[in-house]
Amino acid sequence: MVKECEGKEEGAEILQWCAFGVWHLWKNRNSCVFQNKMESPMQMIDKNLVQGY
């Protein structure tokens, strides 16, 4: 997937969005494990869209 996106502006945006999506998944997992807080998948998607990633 990375090779297909190289040199394309929209490809870079997609990769950035995916990277931040995975980061939000990781942060949500840590909140669940360490603080016993859970965020719904839709809230995580909304955060990504609002932040522009």
Buried (B, 14 or more C-beta within 10 A) or exposed (E): EEEEBEEEEEBEEBBEBBEBBEEBEEEBEEEEEEEEEEBEEEEBEEBBEEEEB
